């Protein structure tokens, strides 16, 4: 990834998810859902991708979700154990 593209992704994450920890690295494949009340997969985060992950869970009738913003887009995850802090 070029330096400019990395910078744009960083700014997108910073602006789009103000309550996120910016440097979270996926350690395994993670399904990202369309919204916080469905199980429709919007895209998948692959191991090694960096994303912004919300600090807070959103509770719904179906499950608990966290907002995630990545280069591929934004959506909701139901499990944050597949991420590690990338310091």
Secondary structure, 3 states (H helix, E strand, C coil): CCHHHHHHHHHHHHHHCCCEEEEEEECCCEEEECCCCCCCEEEEECCCCEEEEECCCEECCCCEEEEEEECCEEEEECCCCCEEECC
